[in-house]
Amino acid sequence: MSRVVHFEICADDPERLAGFYRDALGWEVATWEGPQAYWLVTTGPDGTPGINGGIMGRNLPQPVVNTVSVESLEETTRRIEELGGRRLDGPMEVEGVGQVSYFTDPEGTIFSCLQPAMPA
């Protein structure tokens, strides 16, 4: 069974929104040192219920995207497309994290699937 492991909030001004969530909800927000502007969000301590996420520029039409962890991105992509979903982007390699692709379900809701990187 695949589980939601990450969320992404799309924002017109991600830096401003990072401050909003930091101050309003007490989330820890840190700038990611990757190739694009992205803020990593920690919503609580490890070992407690909940997921962490990120804040990024608005490059998708919906405000929140959930990421699901999968064993095989290739196999999951095949199943999604067979069941009427559509791949929007990817697969993309996120260094140290894994491969990710973005999809829509048959009703147009955007979500992503992540095949985690294998430990070294």
N, CA and C atoms as an extended XYZ file, in Angstrom:
360
Properties=species:S:1:pos:R:3:atomname:S:1:resname:S:1:resid:I:1 pbc="F F F"
N         0.848       -1.170        0.000 N   MET     1
C         0.000        0.000        0.000 CA  MET     1
C         0.896        1.236        0.000 C   MET     1
N         0.570        2.205       -0.826 N   SER     2
C         1.346        3.443       -0.928 CA  SER     2
C         0.775        4.488        0.018 C   SER     2
N         1.661        5.227        0.701 N   ARG     3
C         1.224        6.220        1.693 CA  ARG     3
C         1.646        7.622        1.286 C   ARG     3
N         0.849        8.601        1.689 N   VAL     4
C         1.228       10.001        1.513 CA  VAL     4
C         2.405       10.275        2.437 C   VAL     4
N         3.499       10.799        1.875 N   VAL     5
C         4.714       11.022        2.658 CA  VAL     5
C         5.199       12.467        2.621 C   VAL     5
N         4.543       13.323        1.832 N   HIS     6
C         5.049       14.683        1.650 CA  HIS     6
C         3.923       15.525        1.062 C   HIS     6
N         3.909       16.807        1.362 N   PHE     7
C         2.975       17.726        0.714 CA  PHE     7
C         3.769       18.888        0.143 C   PHE     7
N         3.207       19.547       -0.865 N   GLU     8
C         3.804       20.759       -1.419 CA  GLU     8
C         2.723       21.821       -1.514 C   GLU     8
N         3.017       22.997       -0.984 N   ILE     9
C         2.120       24.139       -1.077 CA  ILE     9
C         2.667       25.040       -2.173 C   ILE     9
N         1.840       25.317       -3.188 N   CYS    10
C         2.238       26.181       -4.300 CA  CYS    10
C         1.847       27.617       -3.967 C   CYS    10
N         2.772       28.553       -4.159 N   ALA    11
C         2.527       29.931       -3.736 CA  ALA    11
C         3.050       30.923       -4.765 C   ALA    11
N         2.362       32.061       -4.884 N   ASP    12
C         2.856       33.149       -5.727 CA  ASP    12
C         4.105       33.771       -5.112 C   ASP    12
N         4.162       33.833       -3.787 N   ASP    13
C         5.317       34.375       -3.061 CA  ASP    13
C         5.716       33.358       -1.989 C   ASP    13
N         6.480       32.315       -2.371 N   PRO    14
C         6.780       31.241       -1.431 CA  PRO    14
C         7.525       31.703       -0.184 C   PRO    14
N         8.392       32.682       -0.314 N   GLU    15
C         9.132       33.156        0.861 CA  GLU    15
C         8.182       33.783        1.880 C   GLU    15
N         7.231       34.581        1.401 N   ARG    16
C         6.239       35.188        2.289 CA  ARG    16
C         5.375       34.112        2.942 C   ARG    16
N         4.953       33.125        2.152 N   LEU    17
C         4.118       32.054        2.688 CA  LEU    17
C         4.888       31.196        3.688 C   LEU    17
N         6.187       31.006        3.470 N   ALA    18
C         7.012       30.273        4.440 CA  ALA    18
C         6.958       30.975        5.792 C   ALA    18
N         7.076       32.297        5.790 N   GLY    19
C         6.982       33.063        7.032 CA  GLY    19
C         5.611       32.954        7.669 C   GLY    19
N         4.573       32.955        6.840 N   PHE    20
C         3.213       32.824        7.357 CA  PHE    20
C         3.054       31.512        8.127 C   PHE    20
N         3.418       30.389        7.510 N   TYR    21
C         3.245       29.090        8.168 CA  TYR    21
C         4.169       28.933        9.370 C   TYR    21
N         5.350       29.523        9.296 N   ARG    22
C         6.266       29.488       10.439 CA  ARG    22
C         5.620       30.190       11.635 C   ARG    22
N         5.072       31.379       11.392 N   ASP    23
C         4.506       32.176       12.482 CA  ASP    23
C         3.116       31.701       12.903 C   ASP    23
N         2.286       31.301       11.937 N   ALA    24
C         0.905       30.927       12.253 CA  ALA    24
C         0.801       29.539       12.883 C   ALA    24
N         1.602       28.585       12.412 N   LEU    25
C         1.462       27.201       12.863 CA  LEU    25
C         2.685       26.668       13.598 C   LEU    25
N         3.732       27.468       13.669 N   GLY    26
C         4.931       27.029       14.370 CA  GLY    26
C         5.774       26.034       13.595 C   GLY    26
N         5.555       25.919       12.281 N   TRP    27
C         6.341       25.000       11.469 CA  TRP    27
C         7.777       25.492       11.353 C   TRP    27
N         8.711       24.564       11.283 N   GLU    28
C        10.098       24.909       10.975 CA  GLU    28
C        10.222       24.948        9.458 C   GLU    28
N        10.767       26.048        8.929 N   VAL    29
C        10.896       26.207        7.484 CA  VAL    29
C        12.344       26.555        7.175 C   VAL    29
N        12.951       25.815        6.255 N   ALA    30
C        14.349       26.038        5.889 CA  ALA    30
C        14.484       26.072        4.373 C   ALA    30
N        15.338       26.939        3.884 N   THR    31
C        15.601       27.015        2.452 CA  THR    31
C        16.344       25.763        2.002 C   THR    31
N        15.865       25.163        0.919 N   TRP    32
C        16.521       23.984        0.350 CA  TRP    32
C        17.701       24.447       -0.482 C   TRP    32
N        18.787       23.728       -0.426 N   GLU    33
C        19.995       24.088       -1.165 CA  GLU    33
C        20.044       23.404       -2.529 C   GLU    33
N        18.918       23.172       -3.139 N   GLY    34
C        18.848       22.506       -4.436 CA  GLY    34
C        18.843       23.495       -5.585 C   GLY    34
N        18.591       23.002       -6.808 N   PRO    35
C        18.687       23.846       -8.000 CA  PRO    35
C        17.531       24.829       -8.199 C   PRO    35
N        16.422       24.679       -7.482 N   GLN    36
C        15.321       25.638       -7.618 CA  GLN    36
C        14.926       26.172       -6.242 C   GLN    36
N        14.207       27.281       -6.249 N   ALA    37
C        13.732       27.874       -4.992 CA  ALA    37
C        12.698       26.938       -4.369 C   ALA    37
N        12.980       26.492       -3.154 N   TYR    38
C        12.120       25.523       -2.479 CA  TYR    38
C        12.392       25.631       -0.992 C   TYR    38
N        11.336       25.594       -0.191 N   TRP    39
C        11.467       25.676        1.257 CA  TRP    39
C        10.990       24.365        1.857 C   TRP    39
N        11.830       23.732        2.663 N   LEU    40
C        11.485       22.482        3.339 CA  LEU    40
C        10.723       22.793        4.612 C   LEU    40
N         9.639       22.070        4.854 N   VAL    41
C         8.767       22.321        5.995 CA  VAL    41
C         8.773       21.102        6.915 C   VAL    41
N         9.041       21.334        8.195 N   THR    42
C         8.918       20.303        9.223 CA  THR    42
C         7.744       20.691       10.105 C   THR    42
N         6.724       19.826       10.153 N   THR    43
C         5.493       20.160       10.870 CA  THR    43
C         5.466       19.639       12.299 C   THR    43
N         6.438       18.818       12.666 N   GLY    44
C         6.485       18.284       14.026 CA  GLY    44
C         7.666       17.350       14.185 C   GLY    44
N         7.877       16.876       15.407 N   PRO    45
C         9.027       16.003       15.656 CA  PRO    45
C         8.869       14.627       15.006 C   PRO    45
N        10.007       14.028       14.643 N   ASP    46
C         9.992       12.660       14.123 CA  ASP    46
C         9.346       11.744       15.151 C   ASP    46
N         8.652       10.730       14.669 N   GLY    47
C         8.023        9.772       15.567 CA  GLY    47
C         6.624       10.153       16.001 C   GLY    47
N         6.134       11.330       15.567 N   THR    48
C         4.764       11.722       15.878 CA  THR    48
C         3.940       11.672       14.595 C   THR    48
N         2.616       11.481       14.678 N   PRO    49
C         1.795       11.416       13.471 CA  PRO    49
C         1.890       12.708       12.662 C   PRO    49
N         1.877       12.575       11.361 N   GLY    50
C         1.910       13.726       10.477 CA  GLY    50
C         2.981       13.575        9.420 C   GLY    50
N         2.965       14.488        8.453 N   ILE    51
C         3.958       14.479        7.384 CA  ILE    51
C         4.588       15.854        7.263 C   ILE    51
N         5.757       15.892        6.682 N   ASN    52
C         6.449       17.140        6.391 CA  ASN    52
C         6.266       17.463        4.920 C   ASN    52
N         6.703       18.647        4.510 N   GLY    53
C         6.483       19.020        3.128 CA  GLY    53
C         7.385       20.118        2.649 C   GLY    53
N         6.857       20.884        1.707 N   GLY    54
C         7.618       21.961        1.114 CA  GLY    54
C         6.714       23.061        0.607 C   GLY    54
N         7.328       24.209        0.365 N   ILE    55
C         6.641       25.351       -0.238 CA  ILE    55
C         7.441       25.716       -1.478 C   ILE    55
N         6.741       25.910       -2.597 N   MET    56
C         7.416       26.198       -3.861 CA  MET    56
C         6.620       27.216       -4.654 C   MET    56
N         7.237       27.737       -5.706 N   GLY    57
C         6.548       28.662       -6.589 CA  GLY    57
C         5.347       28.000       -7.235 C   GLY    57
N         4.394       28.824       -7.622 N   ARG    58
C         3.148       28.295       -8.194 CA  ARG    58
C         3.384       27.899       -9.657 C   ARG    58
N         3.788       26.642       -9.855 N   ASN    59
C         3.925       26.123      -11.214 CA  ASN    59
C         2.845       25.087      -11.517 C   ASN    59
N         1.927       24.893      -10.584 N   LEU    60
C         0.797       23.982      -10.750 CA  LEU    60
C        -0.485       24.743      -10.423 C   LEU    60
N        -1.615       24.383      -11.058 N   PRO    61
C        -2.840       25.158      -10.870 CA  PRO    61
C        -3.547       24.962       -9.536 C   PRO    61
N        -3.248       23.896       -8.797 N   GLN    62
C        -3.924       23.710       -7.511 CA  GLN    62
C        -2.972       24.079       -6.383 C   GLN    62
N        -3.506       24.489       -5.234 N   PRO    63
C        -2.653       25.034       -4.177 CA  PRO    63
C        -1.852       24.019       -3.374 C   PRO    63
N        -2.270       22.755       -3.314 N   VAL    64
C        -1.554       21.746       -2.522 CA  VAL    64
C        -1.423       20.470       -3.346 C   VAL    64
N        -0.235       19.873       -3.312 N   VAL    65
C         0.024       18.612       -4.004 CA  VAL    65
C         0.550       17.616       -2.980 C   VAL    65
N        -0.082       16.443       -2.897 N   ASN    66
C         0.392       15.385       -2.007 CA  ASN    66
C         1.305       14.435       -2.773 C   ASN    66
N         2.348       13.962       -2.099 N   THR    67
C         3.304       13.026       -2.686 CA  THR    67
C         3.145       11.670       -2.016 C   THR    67
N         3.059       10.625       -2.832 N   VAL    68
C         2.877        9.257       -2.360 CA  VAL    68
C         4.163        8.480       -2.631 C   VAL    68
N         4.641        7.754       -1.631 N   SER    69
C         5.829        6.917       -1.789 CA  SER    69
C         5.442        5.610       -2.476 C   SER    69
N         6.204        5.219       -3.506 N   VAL    70
C         5.932        3.982       -4.240 CA  VAL    70
C         7.215        3.167       -4.367 C   VAL    70
N         7.057        1.854       -4.507 N   GLU    71
C         8.226        0.984       -4.678 CA  GLU    71
C         8.831        1.125       -6.064 C   GLU    71
N         7.990        1.222       -7.095 N   SER    72
C         8.455        1.317       -8.477 CA  SER    72
C         7.696        2.431       -9.185 C   SER    72
N         8.390        3.504       -9.531 N   LEU    73
C         7.753        4.612      -10.235 CA  LEU    73
C         7.295        4.165      -11.623 C   LEU    73
N         8.079        3.335      -12.271 N   GLU    74
C         7.720        2.850      -13.605 CA  GLU    74
C         6.423        2.036      -13.563 C   GLU    74
N         6.322        1.106      -12.637 N   GLU    75
C         5.124        0.265      -12.516 CA  GLU    75
C         3.910        1.097      -12.090 C   GLU    75
N         4.113        2.021      -11.172 N   THR    76
C         3.009        2.876      -10.715 CA  THR    76
C         2.517        3.762      -11.846 C   THR    76
N         3.439        4.307      -12.643 N   THR    77
C         3.053        5.130      -13.794 CA  THR    77
C         2.191        4.317      -14.752 C   THR    77
N         2.592        3.089      -15.024 N   ARG    78
C         1.822        2.223      -15.915 CA  ARG    78
C         0.401        2.023      -15.385 C   ARG    78
N         0.274        1.725      -14.089 N   ARG    79
C        -1.057        1.499      -13.496 CA  ARG    79
C        -1.903        2.773      -13.539 C   ARG    79
N        -1.299        3.903      -13.192 N   ILE    80
C        -2.037        5.172      -13.209 CA  ILE    80
C        -2.595        5.440      -14.598 C   ILE    80
N        -1.756        5.277      -15.624 N   GLU    81
C        -2.197        5.551      -16.992 CA  GLU    81
C        -3.251        4.546      -17.453 C   GLU    81
N        -3.120        3.272      -17.069 N   GLU    82
C        -4.131        2.262      -17.416 CA  GLU    82
C        -5.484        2.584      -16.794 C   GLU    82
N        -5.469        3.220      -15.627 N   LEU    83
C        -6.708        3.514      -14.902 CA  LEU    83
C        -7.272        4.898      -15.217 C   LEU    83
N        -6.716        5.578      -16.226 N   GLY    84
C        -7.266        6.852      -16.659 CA  GLY    84
C        -6.560        8.079      -16.138 C   GLY    84
N        -5.488        7.901      -15.380 N   GLY    85
C        -4.685        9.040      -14.946 CA  GLY    85
C        -3.721        9.448      -16.045 C   GLY    85
N        -3.044       10.568      -15.834 N   ARG    86
C        -2.139       11.086      -16.859 CA  ARG    86
C        -0.878       11.634      -16.202 C   ARG    86
N         0.278       11.342      -16.782 N   ARG    87
C         1.533       11.900      -16.280 CA  ARG    87
C         1.689       13.314      -16.822 C   ARG    87
N         1.973       14.258      -15.926 N   LEU    88
C         2.186       15.646      -16.306 CA  LEU    88
C         3.659       15.966      -16.495 C   LEU    88
N         4.513       15.376      -15.638 N   ASP    89
C         5.934       15.713      -15.659 CA  ASP    89
C         6.723       14.582      -15.013 C   ASP    89
N         7.935       14.397      -15.470 N   GLY    90
C         8.828       13.417      -14.874 CA  GLY    90
C         8.954       12.179      -15.734 C   GLY    90
N         9.756       11.258      -15.257 N   PRO    91
C        10.390       11.244      -13.939 CA  PRO    91
C        11.580       12.198      -13.870 C   PRO    91
N        11.750       12.764      -12.687 N   MET    92
C        12.868       13.664      -12.409 CA  MET    92
C        13.646       13.099      -11.233 C   MET    92
N        14.947       13.198      -11.291 N   GLU    93
C        15.806       12.748      -10.199 CA  GLU    93
C        15.995       13.904       -9.224 C   GLU    93
N        15.674       13.686       -7.957 N   VAL    94
C        15.925       14.660       -6.896 CA  VAL    94
C        17.080       14.087       -6.077 C   VAL    94
N        18.230       14.723       -6.184 N   GLU    95
C        19.452       14.189       -5.589 CA  GLU    95
C        19.279       13.869       -4.107 C   GLU    95
N        19.614       12.650       -3.753 N   GLY    96
C        19.537       12.211       -2.369 CA  GLY    96
C        18.141       11.863       -1.894 C   GLY    96
N        17.134       12.075       -2.739 N   VAL    97
C        15.740       11.814       -2.356 CA  VAL    97
C        15.164       10.659       -3.168 C   VAL    97
N        15.261       10.750       -4.494 N   GLY    98
C        14.739        9.703       -5.356 CA  GLY    98
C        14.201       10.266       -6.652 C   GLY    98
N        13.359        9.492       -7.332 N   GLN    99
C        12.733        9.915       -8.577 CA  GLN    99
C        11.278       10.266       -8.316 C   GLN    99
N        10.826       11.358       -8.945 N   VAL   100
C         9.455       11.816       -8.740 CA  VAL   100
C         8.816       12.124      -10.092 C   VAL   100
N         7.526       11.841      -10.202 N   SER   101
C         6.714       12.234      -11.350 CA  SER   101
C         5.416       12.834      -10.829 C   SER   101
N         4.856       13.758      -11.612 N   TYR   102
C         3.581       14.392      -11.279 CA  TYR   102
C         2.504       13.850      -12.213 C   TYR   102
N         1.304       13.650      -11.661 N   PHE   103
C         0.191       13.038      -12.382 CA  PHE   103
C        -1.100       13.801      -12.103 C   PHE   103
N        -2.128       13.515      -12.927 N   THR   104
C        -3.503       13.871      -12.571 CA  THR   104
C        -4.291       12.575      -12.469 C   THR   104
N        -5.252       12.553      -11.544 N   ASP   105
C        -6.167       11.417      -11.486 CA  ASP   105
C        -7.237       11.625      -12.561 C   ASP   105
N        -8.174       10.689      -12.754 N   PRO   106
C        -9.176       10.843      -13.809 CA  PRO   106
C       -10.057       12.087      -13.676 C   PRO   106
N       -10.119       12.705      -12.493 N   GLU   107
C       -10.919       13.919      -12.326 CA  GLU   107
C       -10.073       15.184      -12.350 C   GLU   107
N        -8.770       15.057      -12.576 N   GLY   108
C        -7.912       16.224      -12.735 CA  GLY   108
C        -7.130       16.652      -11.512 C   GLY   108
N        -7.255       15.941      -10.390 N   THR   109
C        -6.495       16.289       -9.191 CA  THR   109
C        -5.033       15.915       -9.399 C   THR   109
N        -4.146       16.854       -9.115 N   ILE   110
C        -2.711       16.630       -9.283 CA  ILE   110
C        -2.141       15.986       -8.025 C   ILE   110
N        -1.270       15.000       -8.231 N   PHE   111
C        -0.519       14.381       -7.139 CA  PHE   111
C         0.820       13.936       -7.702 C   PHE   111
N         1.745       13.604       -6.824 N   SER   112
C         3.033       13.105       -7.300 CA  SER   112
C         3.344       11.778       -6.638 C   SER   112
N         4.213       11.014       -7.293 N   CYS   113
C         4.689        9.741       -6.761 CA  CYS   113
C         6.205        9.796       -6.686 C   CYS   113
N         6.729        9.300       -5.577 N   LEU   114
C         8.164        9.312       -5.312 CA  LEU   114
C         8.654        7.890       -5.110 C   LEU   114
N         9.651        7.505       -5.901 N   GLN   115
C        10.374        6.257       -5.654 CA  GLN   115
C        11.634        6.661       -4.904 C   GLN   115
N        11.685        6.380       -3.590 N   PRO   116
C        12.826        6.838       -2.793 CA  PRO   116
C        14.150        6.271       -3.299 C   PRO   116
N        15.200        7.061       -3.129 N   ALA   117
C        16.546        6.619       -3.488 CA  ALA   117
C        16.943        5.455       -2.592 C   ALA   117
N        17.694        4.537       -3.145 N   MET   118
C        18.196        3.413       -2.360 CA  MET   118
C        19.325        3.897       -1.458 C   MET   118
N        19.356        3.442       -0.207 N   PRO   119
C        20.449        3.845        0.685 CA  PRO   119
C        21.794        3.382        0.132 C   PRO   119
N        22.802        4.209        0.332 N   ALA   120
C        24.148        3.882       -0.182 CA  ALA   120
C        24.805        2.807        0.650 C   ALA   120
